[in-house]
Amino acid sequence: MAQFSNDAEEDGTAGEDYYAMLNVPRNASTEDINRAFRQRSRVFHPDRHMDEDDKKEAERVFVRLRNAHEALIDPHKRAIYDSVGPKGLNVAGWDLIAKTYNTEDIKREYEFLRRLKDAETMMDRVQPTSTFSIKTNATDLFRSNEYERNWPEIVAMSMSQSVDCAVTTDDRVTLRGHLKTTNGRGGGGMTVGWRRPITERLSAEGELSFEEAPIVALKLSRSFSKYIVAIQPMTILHLDALSLRDAFEPGVGLVFTAQLSQRWRGTLMLRLGHQQSISTTIFYLDLNQPKFIGGLTITPALATSNIRLSYTHRVSENEALYRTTAAFGLFGVMSSVTYERRLTRHSRISCSIRASLPAGSLQTKFRLSRGVNSYEYDVILCDNQLDLPRASLYGVFVPLMAFHVVRLLLRPWADEISAFFEGRVEDRQVDYARKEDAIKETELMRETAERIRDGEEKKQGLIIVDAKYGELISDSGYDGDRTIDVTIALQSLVSDSKLLLYDAAKSRLPGFYDPCPCEEKLLRVMYRFRGDLHKVIVKDDQPLCIPKQSHRLL
């Protein structure tokens, strides 16, 4: 049995990310790792600092960098680190695989550990997602004529589950199944799907569905250029189990996209075949997420043609969003209002109200998502214009006011229940030891950052004006104590007017720490390149590559 050393846990290196410390990708070559280590050593080598306190702090950081470098340039140590992390490098007697320096053995060991890790990752990802929904008809409860009023009744229930997993490096298989009952009639179905990339731009998909009749669908997708993102020739074979007739329904879809400006993007989609249509959509992106969406769809059956508008407002304080949508067709308008927010650490709740005129229908929908499971409750409040005012008053406004009154009265208990489901309080506490280390590391990088900045200014290169990392409080910027300034840390990484951060958690970078544990973090960078001001915001696990023309502020 292998005996593990506690040294990694005692010196705080158990959670180290060696790739992030050196700012290299996980598939970096030995040359890339050596180059990154030399670059970092110019900043943190103890001999480059005269002050005794700075020298001692630089030595601490340099030892961590040296450990990361030694682990990643050794194929055997790197294989162990990729499989089990830094703690695997402190094993006294590695019994899993005997250490060897034979090239073929090292490759074999590495492949074994990589397959082992891939298998564990696959087991984590093969978690079924499920949805359980109930639909209730409450139209009789809000009838204008009191003699026609009746209690609500459940008219439909459904349950669905799906599993999506990788069976090989390139192949993914999806299995979906659902059961439903509507007005006393039951049914269900199952779908098996398969996806595989054939080349870098060509991929294939297939589906086999069983419900009332078996359906086989095949699809090929190919990207032709930067703007023509997908052309999809589809061949669909419908096998009717009752009449045994075959229906061959080919189709083709063409999608054209263009970046209109820094935040505006447009798409044009043409679909020919069984379901012909042409649609155009324009997006306004804010924080890399759609904020305003406008679209137009035209079909041969003009009754289904429509104009769509949607606006989303996000509140980062509780990860809430408000969404308003409207669809205008030839025979009426359908609109909806949705409110969604984070309820606990792993759950979200949403409520939406949908109305259509002149049909006079009114529906509400409640949704609770807990991990990979979702629970939905849909209520039909009205189905005609005559009862619409009464249903709106007693089915929407009165319950909404009652909810806010009860919430105000029971708020202390509600906060305690929410905190219970949030998880351990200590998990959300800032690591103040790591915070102090990051502050000291930033001071060590200041001289290097200023020297790089002076050199970049002379050639009008890349200058980091302002960089903040943490929780976004408002759409206009960062605020409060849950963000940190990382301008110096990023400027010290600039080389030849370029800055590249990979997709690892950025809190592992020198000069960074996690200011808001268990919360989603963003990195906002304001920089100047060739005299123009640029701005970019990326999520914590997204790579950052600057400068880019699309980041330029108009």
PyMOL commands that set and color helices and strands:
alter all, ss='L'
color gray80, all
select helices_A, chain A and resi 7-10+18-22+30-44+46-48+52-73+75-84+86-90+103-125+139-142+146-148+302-304+388-409+411-422+425-428+432-458+487-491+506-508+549-551
alter helices_A, ss='H'
color red, helices_A
select strands_A, chain A and resi 3-4+91-92+129-137+153-166+172-182+185-197+202-210+215-222+228-239+246-259+264-273+277-286+289-298+306-315+320-329+332-344+347-357+361-370+373-383+462-474+477-485+499-501+522-529+532-539+544-546
alter strands_A, ss='S'
color yellow, strands_A
deselect
rebuild
show_as cartoon
